[in-house]
Amino acid sequence: MNDRRTRIGLGTVQWGVDYGVANRDGRTPPAEVGRILAAGRAAGVRVLDTAALYGEAESVLGAQDLSGLQVVTKTPRYAHAPITAADTDDLKTTLERSLARLRLPAVHGLLAHHADDLLAPGGERLIDALRELRDRGKVARIGVSVYDGAQIDAVLARFTPDLVQLPLNVFDQRLIADGSLARLAALGVDIHVRSVFLQGLLLMSPESAPAFFDPWRERLRAWHAGCAERKVLPQQAALAFVCDLPEVSCCLIGVQNIAQFEEALTGLDTVPRFDAGSFACSDPALLNPVNWRLS
């Protein structure tokens, strides 16, 4: 259990845009980003997850010391079909722009931000472009961000990525149950997990969650009661559950300030193994924030 910290990576979306149901403070100031990165490096954090679509996140990172850190960024979205040669040119141009913003000659990873782009007619053009960028040394690993097992199956039918980013948390255990996690690991794919805190919902007081979550309020209460019974904080329990999955190479968390980062990691390596099977849910209305109606 003492290697949990080494599996932690930092998401950066909230450093570039206002993001998260529990976010009350807006974007993280660049100076605070610097403090978080320094603390993260000292704690063994190695992975930073960003994207061209995350507002100013790449530029904010580019103003920081990124030595020793593995940056993973993402492609634009191509919400049309068929995928054309112009789209592959745009993908390459966007990466060059990302590298300029990050002030890096290359990145550790480049992910297709939307798996459906790779699955659209002509999607093989984007896969070929990703491979070309890897061959040219612009990226070390190529892959895709996915939402569910069906997307994973469809992607694997086209190519085997080096890296897959996917959602998983104590409520959302679908990719464990359907065997997707084990299948990717068996292929040697690096698995980066996002949504560990379900955009902060798992950390919120059940009574303070927006009215949209009324149908699941009892589930939230049970989650917090379970943490209290085990004498662990919700963030510690949520992180421990994901970090202890042997298939997972990186557990991405989003923090807005240094206090949140330190709180998340405090005592993490000593938290007893957390059995979260009883909290699993299959309702996409809860598990996919795209479906949330908060206003």
Backbone as CSV, one residue per row, in Angstrom:
resi,resn,N_x,N_y,N_z,CA_x,CA_y,CA_z,C_x,C_y,C_z
1,MET,0.820,-1.213,0.000,0.000,0.000,0.000,0.855,1.265,0.000
2,ASN,2.151,1.120,0.265,2.968,2.318,0.412,3.393,2.938,-0.921
3,ASP,2.843,2.428,-2.051,3.186,3.026,-3.327,2.025,3.838,-3.901
4,ARG,1.013,4.082,-3.117,-0.152,4.816,-3.633,0.226,6.201,-4.137
5,ARG,1.062,6.888,-3.394,1.439,8.252,-3.796,2.101,8.269,-5.172
6,THR,2.872,7.241,-5.473,3.580,7.222,-6.750,2.639,7.014,-7.927
7,ARG,1.408,6.639,-7.652,0.423,6.462,-8.726,-0.425,7.717,-8.945
8,ILE,-0.250,8.710,-8.126,-1.059,9.924,-8.254,-0.535,10.802,-9.392
9,GLY,-1.453,11.291,-10.220,-1.145,12.282,-11.234,-2.076,13.467,-11.053
10,LEU,-1.724,14.587,-11.653,-2.517,15.803,-11.482,-3.243,16.177,-12.763
11,GLY,-4.562,16.306,-12.665,-5.349,16.865,-13.758,-5.261,18.379,-13.710
12,THR,-5.400,19.023,-14.855,-5.153,20.469,-14.921,-6.321,21.273,-15.466
13,VAL,-7.463,20.631,-15.711,-8.567,21.359,-16.343,-8.976,22.570,-15.510
14,GLN,-8.986,22.440,-14.186,-9.424,23.537,-13.328,-8.376,24.643,-13.226
15,TRP,-7.195,24.408,-13.808,-6.174,25.460,-13.867,-6.335,26.318,-15.118
16,GLY,-7.216,25.857,-16.021,-7.419,26.606,-17.256,-8.823,27.122,-17.456
17,VAL,-9.808,26.487,-16.781,-11.210,26.902,-16.892,-11.889,26.665,-15.549
18,ASP,-13.050,27.275,-15.345,-13.872,26.970,-14.174,-14.455,25.578,-14.379
19,TYR,-14.271,24.684,-13.408,-14.640,23.287,-13.646,-14.969,22.611,-12.330
20,GLY,-15.992,21.736,-12.364,-16.299,20.877,-11.226,-17.512,21.325,-10.444
21,VAL,-18.368,20.365,-10.079,-19.595,20.685,-9.354,-19.295,21.261,-7.971
22,ALA,-18.126,20.901,-7.402,-17.771,21.383,-6.061,-16.857,22.609,-6.106
23,ASN,-16.601,23.109,-7.308,-15.688,24.251,-7.460,-16.416,25.552,-7.131
24,ARG,-15.989,26.223,-6.067,-16.602,27.498,-5.668,-15.650,28.672,-5.890
25,ASP,-14.411,28.381,-6.294,-13.387,29.421,-6.350,-12.916,29.769,-7.759
26,GLY,-13.404,29.049,-8.775,-12.982,29.345,-10.136,-11.591,28.802,-10.428
27,ARG,-10.937,29.385,-11.439,-9.631,28.926,-11.877,-8.564,29.107,-10.797
28,THR,-7.634,28.162,-10.770,-6.520,28.251,-9.829,-5.505,29.281,-10.326
29,PRO,-5.094,30.238,-9.502,-4.089,31.228,-9.921,-2.765,30.558,-10.269
30,PRO,-2.045,31.057,-11.269,-0.772,30.450,-11.683,0.228,30.270,-10.549
31,ALA,0.296,31.237,-9.629,1.245,31.110,-8.518,0.902,29.899,-7.653
32,GLU,-0.395,29.648,-7.482,-0.812,28.483,-6.699,-0.515,27.195,-7.457
33,VAL,-0.634,27.234,-8.780,-0.265,26.075,-9.593,1.200,25.712,-9.346
34,GLY,2.054,26.721,-9.296,3.462,26.475,-9.029,3.687,25.796,-7.697
35,ARG,2.949,26.220,-6.682,3.092,25.606,-5.356,2.606,24.150,-5.378
36,ILE,1.515,23.909,-6.095,0.988,22.543,-6.193,1.997,21.638,-6.899
37,LEU,2.581,22.125,-7.997,3.544,21.317,-8.738,4.777,21.009,-7.887
38,ALA,5.237,21.987,-7.127,6.400,21.757,-6.265,6.084,20.698,-5.213
39,ALA,4.900,20.797,-4.615,4.506,19.810,-3.613,4.304,18.440,-4.251
40,GLY,3.743,18.448,-5.454,3.530,17.187,-6.153,4.828,16.495,-6.487
41,ARG,5.777,17.245,-6.986,7.086,16.667,-7.321,7.728,16.069,-6.064
42,ALA,7.646,16.774,-4.957,8.223,16.282,-3.704,7.532,15.015,-3.222
43,ALA,6.241,14.885,-3.561,5.466,13.717,-3.119,5.585,12.534,-4.067
44,GLY,6.264,12.730,-5.207,6.434,11.640,-6.146,5.504,11.672,-7.341
45,VAL,4.710,12.744,-7.464,3.832,12.880,-8.626,4.683,13.042,-9.882
46,ARG,4.319,12.324,-10.945,5.085,12.412,-12.181,4.235,12.785,-13.398
47,VAL,2.928,12.546,-13.347,2.077,12.742,-14.524,1.215,13.981,-14.378
48,LEU,1.197,14.798,-15.449,0.285,15.933,-15.551,-0.621,15.701,-16.759
49,ASP,-1.911,15.792,-16.540,-2.870,15.591,-17.627,-3.481,16.926,-18.020
50,THR,-3.335,17.288,-19.295,-3.883,18.549,-19.778,-4.510,18.333,-21.152
51,ALA,-4.908,19.422,-21.813,-5.529,19.307,-23.133,-5.579,20.663,-23.803
52,ALA,-5.574,20.627,-25.129,-5.719,21.864,-25.899,-7.052,22.533,-25.619
53,LEU,-8.046,21.751,-25.205,-9.390,22.285,-24.959,-9.588,22.787,-23.527
54,TYR,-8.543,22.753,-22.703,-8.667,23.164,-21.306,-8.337,24.650,-21.123
55,GLY,-8.879,25.487,-21.954,-8.668,26.918,-21.786,-7.195,27.284,-21.797
56,GLU,-6.726,27.930,-20.722,-5.346,28.395,-20.631,-4.426,27.412,-19.915
57,ALA,-4.908,26.182,-19.687,-4.132,25.237,-18.867,-2.739,24.983,-19.422
58,GLU,-2.617,24.761,-20.732,-1.299,24.483,-21.297,-0.356,25.673,-21.122
59,SER,-0.868,26.869,-21.331,-0.030,28.062,-21.168,0.386,28.249,-19.714
60,VAL,-0.529,27.970,-18.789,-0.207,28.064,-17.358,0.916,27.079,-17.018
61,LEU,0.820,25.863,-17.542,1.873,24.874,-17.298,3.192,25.300,-17.922
62,GLY,3.121,25.899,-19.102,4.339,26.314,-19.790,5.140,27.349,-19.036
63,ALA,4.491,28.056,-18.132,5.182,29.061,-17.329,5.792,28.460,-16.066
64,GLN,5.623,27.140,-15.881,6.116,26.475,-14.681,7.336,25.616,-14.993
65,ASP,7.988,25.149,-13.953,9.087,24.196,-14.084,8.488,22.806,-14.250
66,LEU,8.620,22.230,-15.439,8.049,20.913,-15.723,9.109,19.810,-15.746
67,SER,10.301,20.117,-15.318,11.368,19.116,-15.333,10.982,17.907,-14.481
68,GLY,11.212,16.727,-15.031,10.913,15.494,-14.317,9.460,15.082,-14.343
69,LEU,8.615,15.855,-15.025,7.189,15.557,-15.074,6.798,15.055,-16.463
70,GLN,5.871,14.125,-16.505,5.378,13.555,-17.753,4.057,14.227,-18.112
71,VAL,4.068,14.987,-19.196,2.873,15.717,-19.603,2.109,14.917,-20.652
72,VAL,0.822,14.747,-20.413,-0.075,14.106,-21.372,-1.090,15.151,-21.813
73,THR,-1.185,15.375,-23.118,-2.178,16.317,-23.630,-3.075,15.597,-24.631
74,LYS,-4.000,16.347,-25.240,-5.026,15.703,-26.059,-5.276,16.473,-27.348
75,THR,-5.912,15.791,-28.279,-6.214,16.357,-29.584,-7.452,17.245,-29.505
76,PRO,-7.721,18.020,-30.569,-9.014,18.705,-30.656,-10.127,17.677,-30.851
77,ARG,-11.358,18.162,-30.912,-12.494,17.296,-31.214,-12.886,17.470,-32.676
78,TYR,-13.135,16.345,-33.334,-13.566,16.379,-34.731,-14.968,15.762,-34.799
79,ALA,-15.960,16.594,-34.572,-17.337,16.103,-34.441,-18.018,16.038,-35.804
80,HIS,-17.391,15.336,-36.722,-17.990,15.171,-38.039,-17.398,13.935,-38.698
81,ALA,-17.995,13.526,-39.778,-17.491,12.392,-40.551,-17.748,12.687,-42.030
82,PRO,-16.895,12.209,-42.915,-15.700,11.437,-42.586,-14.553,12.330,-42.125
83,ILE,-13.589,11.713,-41.451,-12.354,12.399,-41.088,-11.528,12.595,-42.355
84,THR,-11.004,13.791,-42.531,-10.298,14.133,-43.763,-8.808,14.359,-43.516
85,ALA,-8.077,14.516,-44.612,-6.651,14.839,-44.515,-6.453,16.178,-43.818
86,ALA,-7.407,17.102,-44.009,-7.320,18.397,-43.331,-7.393,18.229,-41.819
87,ASP,-8.150,17.249,-41.359,-8.249,16.990,-39.919,-6.923,16.471,-39.367
88,THR,-6.250,15.620,-40.123,-4.959,15.132,-39.646,-3.933,16.259,-39.604
89,ASP,-4.004,17.155,-40.578,-3.116,18.316,-40.547,-3.411,19.182,-39.330
90,ASP,-4.699,19.333,-39.006,-5.091,20.129,-37.845,-4.592,19.480,-36.555
91,LEU,-4.663,18.151,-36.492,-4.174,17.442,-35.300,-2.695,17.736,-35.079
92,LYS,-1.909,17.640,-36.147,-0.465,17.884,-36.034,-0.182,19.339,-35.679
93,THR,-0.919,20.263,-36.299,-0.730,21.688,-36.006,-1.087,22.002,-34.566
94,THR,-2.162,21.387,-34.094,-2.594,21.622,-32.710,-1.550,21.111,-31.729
95,LEU,-0.928,19.957,-32.015,0.124,19.469,-31.118,1.290,20.450,-31.095
96,GLU,1.692,20.957,-32.253,2.789,21.928,-32.281,2.437,23.161,-31.455
97,ARG,1.187,23.571,-31.530,0.745,24.722,-30.732,0.780,24.380,-29.246
98,SER,0.371,23.150,-28.914,0.417,22.724,-27.513,1.853,22.688,-26.998
99,LEU,2.766,22.173,-27.813,4.174,22.123,-27.404,4.724,23.527,-27.185
100,ALA,4.314,24.468,-28.046,4.772,25.849,-27.882,4.236,26.438,-26.583
101,ARG,2.975,26.172,-26.287,2.384,26.687,-25.048,3.048,26.064,-23.834
102,LEU,3.318,24.762,-23.925,3.938,24.046,-22.814,5.434,24.319,-22.705
103,ARG,5.996,24.889,-23.775,7.444,25.130,-23.856,8.216,23.833,-23.693
104,LEU,7.760,22.814,-24.436,8.389,21.502,-24.414,8.669,21.051,-25.848
105,PRO,9.751,20.305,-26.062,10.027,19.781,-27.405,9.169,18.565,-27.741
106,ALA,8.659,17.896,-26.705,7.839,16.703,-26.893,7.041,16.472,-25.615
107,VAL,6.002,15.649,-25.721,5.213,15.295,-24.541,5.244,13.787,-24.339
108,HIS,4.943,13.381,-23.143,4.920,11.955,-22.825,3.780,11.257,-23.556
109,GLY,2.607,11.914,-23.569,1.453,11.257,-24.171,0.575,12.208,-24.956
110,LEU,-0.049,11.682,-26.007,-1.055,12.413,-26.774,-2.252,11.491,-26.947
111,LEU,-3.396,11.930,-26.444,-4.617,11.142,-26.497,-5.632,11.763,-27.440
112,ALA,-6.336,10.936,-28.184,-7.525,11.405,-28.889,-8.539,11.780,-27.819
113,HIS,-8.937,13.056,-27.792,-9.794,13.547,-26.716,-11.164,12.886,-26.740
114,HIS,-11.628,12.540,-27.929,-12.940,11.915,-28.074,-12.787,10.639,-28.885
115,ALA,-13.023,9.502,-28.254,-12.833,8.205,-28.909,-13.648,8.085,-30.182
116,ASP,-14.828,8.701,-30.212,-15.686,8.570,-31.396,-15.030,9.147,-32.640
117,ASP,-14.077,10.074,-32.488,-13.358,10.591,-33.656,-12.566,9.483,-34.334
118,LEU,-11.961,8.610,-33.534,-11.186,7.507,-34.095,-12.084,6.447,-34.723
119,LEU,-13.324,6.389,-34.261,-14.252,5.355,-34.708,-15.108,5.797,-35.891
120,ALA,-15.052,7.096,-36.215,-15.828,7.621,-37.337,-15.234,7.148,-38.659
121,PRO,-15.999,7.182,-39.749,-15.414,6.891,-41.056,-14.198,7.787,-41.306
122,GLY,-13.108,7.185,-41.693,-11.878,7.944,-41.877,-11.064,8.103,-40.608
123,GLY,-11.530,7.547,-39.507,-10.831,7.692,-38.235,-9.429,7.120,-38.243
124,GLU,-9.199,6.176,-39.163,-7.851,5.610,-39.263,-6.824,6.665,-39.653
125,ARG,-7.284,7.756,-40.286,-6.366,8.852,-40.608,-5.789,9.450,-39.324
126,LEU,-6.629,9.623,-38.325,-6.164,10.189,-37.060,-5.213,9.223,-36.351
127,ILE,-5.526,7.937,-36.409,-4.646,6.940,-35.801,-3.285,6.977,-36.475
128,ASP,-3.283,7.063,-37.803,-2.005,7.134,-38.537,-1.232,8.399,-38.165
129,ALA,-1.957,9.517,-37.969,-1.296,10.768,-37.584,-0.673,10.641,-36.193
130,LEU,-1.378,9.988,-35.280,-0.826,9.761,-33.945,0.437,8.910,-34.023
131,ARG,0.389,7.872,-34.818,1.565,7.017,-34.968,2.745,7.785,-35.572
132,GLU,2.442,8.639,-36.548,3.507,9.432,-37.170,4.173,10.345,-36.148
133,LEU,3.366,10.984,-35.302,3.920,11.875,-34.286,4.769,11.105,-33.284
134,ARG,4.357,9.891,-32.978,5.169,9.055,-32.088,6.484,8.671,-32.761
135,ASP,6.397,8.294,-34.035,7.608,7.913,-34.768,8.591,9.082,-34.888
136,ARG,8.056,10.300,-34.972,8.895,11.488,-35.097,9.449,11.951,-33.762
137,GLY,9.066,11.295,-32.667,9.572,11.663,-31.353,8.872,12.843,-30.709
138,LYS,7.736,13.252,-31.284,6.976,14.356,-30.692,6.205,13.904,-29.455
139,VAL,5.874,12.628,-29.427,5.191,12.036,-28.275,5.793,10.663,-28.023
140,ALA,5.781,10.247,-26.769,6.302,8.921,-26.432,5.205,7.861,-26.491
141,ARG,3.981,8.250,-26.111,2.881,7.295,-26.069,1.635,7.927,-26.688
142,ILE,0.895,7.139,-27.440,-0.345,7.608,-28.050,-1.502,6.785,-27.512
143,GLY,-2.680,7.396,-27.521,-3.826,6.669,-26.986,-5.112,7.432,-27.138
144,VAL,-6.014,7.191,-26.205,-7.373,7.698,-26.353,-8.029,7.842,-24.984
145,SER,-8.909,8.817,-24.899,-9.750,8.995,-23.722,-11.105,8.367,-24.013
146,VAL,-11.579,7.492,-23.131,-12.834,6.765,-23.369,-13.808,6.980,-22.219
147,TYR,-15.065,6.581,-22.492,-16.111,6.713,-21.485,-16.671,5.378,-21.022
148,ASP,-16.655,4.367,-21.889,-17.299,3.110,-21.506,-16.658,1.921,-22.209
149,GLY,-17.126,0.737,-21.832,-16.565,-0.484,-22.371,-16.798,-0.649,-23.854
150,ALA,-17.937,-0.170,-24.352,-18.223,-0.284,-25.782,-17.195,0.492,-26.595
151,GLN,-16.829,1.679,-26.131,-15.791,2.451,-26.823,-14.452,1.730,-26.779
152,ILE,-14.118,1.162,-25.648,-12.858,0.432,-25.529,-12.808,-0.716,-26.530
153,ASP,-13.883,-1.496,-26.614,-13.927,-2.619,-27.553,-13.763,-2.130,-28.993
154,ALA,-14.441,-1.028,-29.331,-14.381,-0.515,-30.701,-12.986,0.009,-31.030
155,VAL,-12.345,0.681,-30.068,-10.990,1.190,-30.285,-10.017,0.031,-30.482
156,LEU,-10.110,-0.986,-29.631,-9.188,-2.114,-29.722,-9.360,-2.893,-31.026
157,ALA,-10.523,-2.795,-31.617,-10.734,-3.435,-32.913,-9.976,-2.707,-34.023
158,ARG,-9.578,-1.439,-33.755,-8.860,-0.648,-34.760,-7.356,-0.591,-34.493
159,PHE,-6.977,-0.440,-33.229,-5.550,-0.435,-32.891,-5.391,-0.615,-31.397
160,THR,-4.166,-0.980,-30.985,-3.875,-1.109,-29.558,-3.140,0.143,-29.101
161,PRO,-3.788,0.979,-28.308,-3.134,2.202,-27.840,-2.062,1.897,-26.801
162,ASP,-1.140,2.839,-26.646,-0.147,2.728,-25.578,-0.751,3.119,-24.236
163,LEU,-1.733,4.025,-24.298,-2.270,4.659,-23.097,-3.762,4.894,-23.269
164,VAL,-4.533,4.564,-22.261,-5.976,4.837,-22.257,-6.330,5.560,-20.970
165,GLN,-7.083,6.631,-21.118,-7.615,7.328,-19.945,-9.100,7.015,-19.854
166,LEU,-9.556,6.676,-18.650,-10.939,6.242,-18.483,-11.482,6.673,-17.121
167,PRO,-12.818,6.739,-17.000,-13.423,7.122,-15.722,-13.614,5.912,-14.811
168,LEU,-13.320,6.101,-13.539,-13.518,5.030,-12.573,-13.493,5.642,-11.181
169,ASN,-14.426,5.221,-10.350,-14.462,5.678,-8.960,-15.330,4.717,-8.154
170,VAL,-15.498,4.997,-6.883,-16.235,4.066,-6.020,-17.684,3.887,-6.447
171,PHE,-18.271,4.887,-7.092,-19.621,4.733,-7.632,-19.588,4.094,-9.010
172,ASP,-18.628,4.467,-9.830,-18.549,4.011,-11.211,-17.508,2.901,-11.360
173,GLN,-17.953,1.666,-11.203,-17.072,0.504,-11.296,-17.411,-0.350,-12.517
174,ARG,-18.051,0.253,-13.510,-18.518,-0.495,-14.675,-17.369,-1.154,-15.441
175,LEU,-16.243,-0.471,-15.567,-15.140,-1.006,-16.367,-14.366,-2.096,-15.646
176,ILE,-14.588,-2.211,-14.343,-14.080,-3.370,-13.608,-15.025,-4.549,-13.846
177,ALA,-16.320,-4.282,-13.686,-17.318,-5.346,-13.783,-17.370,-5.983,-15.165
178,ASP,-17.185,-5.176,-16.226,-17.306,-5.749,-17.574,-15.992,-6.310,-18.119
179,GLY,-14.930,-6.267,-17.316,-13.660,-6.857,-17.719,-12.760,-5.952,-18.543
180,SER,-13.200,-4.709,-18.808,-12.404,-3.813,-19.647,-11.044,-3.510,-19.045
181,LEU,-11.018,-3.281,-17.737,-9.753,-2.937,-17.081,-8.756,-4.082,-17.225
182,ALA,-9.214,-5.287,-16.972,-8.335,-6.448,-17.075,-7.874,-6.666,-18.516
183,ARG,-8.755,-6.437,-19.473,-8.402,-6.638,-20.878,-7.308,-5.661,-21.317
184,LEU,-7.455,-4.395,-20.946,-6.439,-3.409,-21.307,-5.099,-3.741,-20.664
185,ALA,-5.135,-4.099,-19.395,-3.891,-4.424,-18.698,-3.204,-5.627,-19.336
186,ALA,-3.976,-6.609,-19.767,-3.404,-7.796,-20.393,-2.706,-7.468,-21.701
187,LEU,-3.125,-6.390,-22.356,-2.508,-5.943,-23.600,-1.299,-5.038,-23.361
188,GLY,-1.007,-4.766,-22.095,0.128,-3.909,-21.765,-0.160,-2.430,-21.898
189,VAL,-1.438,-2.053,-21.889,-1.832,-0.653,-22.026,-1.695,0.061,-20.683
190,ASP,-1.071,1.238,-20.683,-1.048,2.074,-19.482,-2.456,2.613,-19.246
191,ILE,-2.940,2.488,-18.023,-4.293,2.933,-17.695,-4.223,4.111,-16.745
192,HIS,-4.726,5.253,-17.215,-4.836,6.450,-16.382,-6.307,6.647,-16.043
193,VAL,-6.600,6.755,-14.762,-7.982,6.880,-14.299,-8.300,8.333,-13.969
194,ARG,-9.421,8.815,-14.504,-9.913,10.146,-14.178,-11.245,10.004,-13.425
195,SER,-11.767,11.118,-12.985,-13.066,11.180,-12.294,-13.058,10.380,-10.996
196,VAL,-11.908,10.325,-10.342,-11.773,9.571,-9.096,-12.706,10.115,-8.019
197,PHE,-12.920,11.437,-8.035,-13.809,12.069,-7.071,-15.172,12.403,-7.682
198,LEU,-15.422,11.956,-8.914,-16.659,12.237,-9.635,-16.947,13.744,-9.637
199,GLN,-15.953,14.478,-10.163,-15.984,15.946,-10.242,-16.196,16.606,-8.880
200,GLY,-15.785,15.935,-7.822,-15.904,16.501,-6.481,-17.158,16.088,-5.744
201,LEU,-18.081,15.415,-6.428,-19.334,15.017,-5.784,-19.084,14.103,-4.591
202,LEU,-18.115,13.198,-4.700,-17.854,12.247,-3.624,-17.300,12.919,-2.368
203,LEU,-16.817,14.150,-2.529,-16.226,14.858,-1.398,-17.198,15.835,-0.744
204,MET,-18.319,16.085,-1.404,-19.288,17.053,-0.898,-20.141,16.449,0.203
205,SER,-20.561,17.283,1.146,-21.555,16.853,2.116,-22.828,16.435,1.375
206,PRO,-23.409,15.298,1.719,-24.628,14.865,1.021,-25.737,15.913,1.040
207,GLU,-25.786,16.684,2.106,-26.859,17.673,2.222,-26.610,18.909,1.375
208,SER,-25.361,19.142,0.975,-25.048,20.338,0.194,-25.026,20.068,-1.311
209,ALA,-25.180,18.817,-1.726,-25.207,18.501,-3.148,-26.440,19.123,-3.801
210,PRO,-26.320,19.604,-5.042,-27.462,20.225,-5.738,-28.675,19.309,-5.818
211,ALA,-29.834,19.905,-6.050,-31.094,19.160,-6.058,-31.119,18.057,-7.100
212,PHE,-30.340,18.209,-8.185,-30.298,17.180,-9.218,-29.949,15.815,-8.634
213,PHE,-29.169,15.806,-7.561,-28.688,14.550,-6.994,-29.638,13.957,-5.951
214,ASP,-30.833,14.503,-5.837,-31.806,13.974,-4.873,-32.028,12.473,-5.004
215,PRO,-32.122,11.925,-6.236,-32.362,10.474,-6.337,-31.232,9.620,-5.763
216,TRP,-30.061,10.212,-5.612,-28.893,9.453,-5.141,-28.381,9.965,-3.796
217,ARG,-29.181,10.792,-3.127,-28.708,11.388,-1.877,-28.454,10.320,-0.811
218,GLU,-29.303,9.296,-0.779,-29.094,8.232,0.198,-27.797,7.470,-0.083
219,ARG,-27.462,7.327,-1.363,-26.211,6.675,-1.720,-25.030,7.510,-1.244
220,LEU,-25.148,8.821,-1.398,-24.091,9.714,-0.924,-23.958,9.635,0.601
221,ARG,-25.090,9.581,1.273,-25.053,9.473,2.738,-24.386,8.169,3.157
222,ALA,-24.722,7.080,2.458,-24.130,5.782,2.786,-22.617,5.802,2.554
223,TRP,-22.193,6.480,1.489,-20.763,6.595,1.200,-20.033,7.325,2.325
224,HIS,-20.566,8.459,2.743,-19.920,9.229,3.804,-19.970,8.476,5.130
225,ALA,-21.071,7.783,5.379,-21.158,6.994,6.608,-20.135,5.862,6.595
226,GLY,-19.933,5.244,5.440,-18.949,4.178,5.321,-17.538,4.674,5.588
227,CYS,-17.245,5.877,5.095,-15.924,6.460,5.348,-15.744,6.763,6.835
228,ALA,-16.790,7.331,7.443,-16.718,7.667,8.863,-16.530,6.405,9.708
229,GLU,-17.229,5.352,9.331,-17.127,4.091,10.067,-15.715,3.534,10.003
230,ARG,-15.050,3.728,8.862,-13.683,3.231,8.688,-12.639,4.243,9.173
231,LYS,-13.139,5.407,9.626,-12.277,6.463,10.153,-11.280,6.979,9.112
232,VAL,-11.770,7.162,7.883,-10.965,7.734,6.810,-11.748,8.858,6.143
233,LEU,-11.030,9.817,5.580,-11.679,10.895,4.846,-12.158,10.377,3.495
234,PRO,-13.242,10.962,2.946,-13.740,10.501,1.643,-12.680,10.531,0.550
235,GLN,-11.855,11.588,0.526,-10.847,11.652,-0.528,-9.799,10.556,-0.377
236,GLN,-9.461,10.218,0.887,-8.501,9.145,1.111,-9.068,7.799,0.670
237,ALA,-10.326,7.555,1.012,-10.966,6.292,0.656,-11.113,6.163,-0.853
238,ALA,-11.534,7.263,-1.517,-11.720,7.237,-2.964,-10.403,6.991,-3.681
239,LEU,-9.345,7.646,-3.222,-8.028,7.464,-3.825,-7.469,6.073,-3.556
240,ALA,-7.592,5.617,-2.338,-7.049,4.305,-1.985,-7.698,3.214,-2.824
241,PHE,-9.009,3.317,-3.036,-9.715,2.309,-3.827,-9.126,2.202,-5.232
242,VAL,-8.917,3.345,-5.901,-8.407,3.321,-7.272,-6.927,2.950,-7.306
243,CYS,-6.143,3.533,-6.408,-4.695,3.267,-6.404,-4.368,1.807,-6.136
244,ASP,-5.250,1.107,-5.433,-4.986,-0.289,-5.097,-5.367,-1.254,-6.216
245,LEU,-5.972,-0.751,-7.291,-6.290,-1.615,-8.423,-4.989,-1.902,-9.179
246,PRO,-4.587,-3.152,-9.295,-3.274,-3.456,-9.884,-3.154,-3.044,-11.345
247,GLU,-4.265,-2.918,-12.051,-4.218,-2.557,-13.470,-3.921,-1.074,-13.690
248,VAL,-4.142,-0.261,-12.679,-4.056,1.192,-12.821,-2.621,1.676,-12.638
249,SER,-2.115,2.425,-13.631,-0.766,2.973,-13.519,-0.764,4.402,-13.005
250,CYS,-1.879,5.136,-13.188,-1.942,6.521,-12.728,-3.359,6.880,-12.335
251,CYS,-3.483,7.507,-11.196,-4.771,7.962,-10.675,-4.761,9.482,-10.689
252,LEU,-5.522,10.081,-11.605,-5.512,11.530,-11.785,-6.475,12.211,-10.826
253,ILE,-5.979,13.241,-10.167,-6.841,14.031,-9.290,-6.749,15.493,-9.687
254,GLY,-7.815,16.206,-9.476,-7.827,17.641,-9.715,-7.895,18.377,-8.394
255,VAL,-6.981,19.305,-8.185,-6.998,20.115,-6.965,-6.924,21.581,-7.356
256,GLN,-7.569,22.425,-6.565,-7.600,23.861,-6.846,-6.546,24.635,-6.071
257,ASN,-6.042,24.034,-4.999,-5.058,24.742,-4.191,-4.180,23.740,-3.454
258,ILE,-3.111,24.246,-2.865,-2.143,23.391,-2.200,-2.764,22.668,-1.012
259,ALA,-3.730,23.315,-0.339,-4.375,22.682,0.818,-5.133,21.430,0.391
260,GLN,-5.839,21.501,-0.748,-6.558,20.326,-1.231,-5.601,19.198,-1.588
261,PHE,-4.483,19.553,-2.202,-3.503,18.532,-2.565,-2.951,17.844,-1.311
262,GLU,-2.559,18.624,-0.333,-1.980,18.055,0.879,-3.016,17.225,1.638
263,GLU,-4.261,17.691,1.640,-5.308,16.943,2.331,-5.549,15.596,1.662
264,ALA,-5.508,15.589,0.316,-5.751,14.345,-0.414,-4.682,13.305,-0.123
265,LEU,-3.430,13.748,0.019,-2.337,12.801,0.192,-2.005,12.485,1.647
266,THR,-2.514,13.297,2.565,-2.211,13.061,3.980,-2.683,11.680,4.422
267,GLY,-1.758,10.884,4.875,-2.106,9.558,5.388,-2.522,8.550,4.334
268,LEU,-2.393,8.901,3.055,-2.896,8.015,2.003,-2.253,6.639,2.049
269,ASP,-0.947,6.589,2.295,-0.244,5.312,2.255,-0.546,4.429,3.458
270,THR,-1.236,4.966,4.454,-1.556,4.149,5.637,-3.039,3.822,5.731
271,VAL,-3.850,4.304,4.772,-5.285,3.997,4.785,-5.479,2.503,4.544
272,PRO,-6.255,1.828,5.370,-6.506,0.398,5.132,-7.140,0.198,3.755
273,ARG,-6.919,-0.974,3.181,-7.513,-1.285,1.885,-9.022,-1.085,1.962
274,PHE,-9.567,-0.388,0.961,-10.963,0.038,1.024,-11.806,-0.788,0.059
275,ASP,-12.726,-1.584,0.585,-13.636,-2.373,-0.230,-14.860,-1.512,-0.562
276,ALA,-14.955,-1.119,-1.823,-16.029,-0.207,-2.226,-17.099,-0.893,-3.062
277,GLY,-17.110,-2.217,-3.060,-18.063,-2.945,-3.893,-19.508,-2.571,-3.638
278,SER,-19.850,-2.285,-2.405,-21.250,-2.004,-2.072,-21.721,-0.645,-2.567
279,PHE,-20.796,0.214,-2.986,-21.173,1.558,-3.431,-21.342,1.658,-4.946
280,ALA,-21.085,0.578,-5.662,-21.143,0.612,-7.126,-22.543,0.920,-7.617
281,CYS,-22.594,1.692,-8.700,-23.858,2.116,-9.302,-23.714,1.988,-10.819
282,SER,-24.816,1.745,-11.518,-24.755,1.605,-12.977,-25.571,2.661,-13.704
283,ASP,-26.074,3.651,-12.978,-26.950,4.661,-13.578,-26.121,5.739,-14.278
284,PRO,-26.164,5.818,-15.615,-25.367,6.829,-16.328,-25.794,8.262,-16.018
285,ALA,-27.007,8.448,-15.552,-27.448,9.799,-15.186,-26.616,10.355,-14.042
286,LEU,-26.119,9.475,-13.184,-25.241,9.890,-12.089,-23.774,9.814,-12.485
287,LEU,-23.399,8.772,-13.181,-21.988,8.482,-13.398,-21.333,9.332,-14.470
288,ASN,-22.099,9.828,-15.432,-21.538,10.656,-16.496,-21.953,12.104,-16.301
289,PRO,-21.016,12.972,-15.896,-21.360,14.378,-15.636,-21.981,15.106,-16.824
290,VAL,-21.800,14.570,-18.028,-22.463,15.162,-19.189,-23.979,15.166,-19.006
291,ASN,-24.471,14.207,-18.240,-25.910,14.074,-18.048,-26.436,14.904,-16.879
292,TRP,-25.573,15.551,-16.131,-26.007,16.323,-14.986,-26.735,17.588,-15.421
293,ARG,-27.793,17.913,-14.766,-28.557,19.144,-15.010,-28.549,19.961,-13.730
294,LEU,-27.632,20.904,-13.674,-27.389,21.631,-12.422,-27.951,23.040,-12.427
295,SER,-28.594,23.455,-13.523,-29.150,24.814,-13.548,-30.464,24.823,-14.318
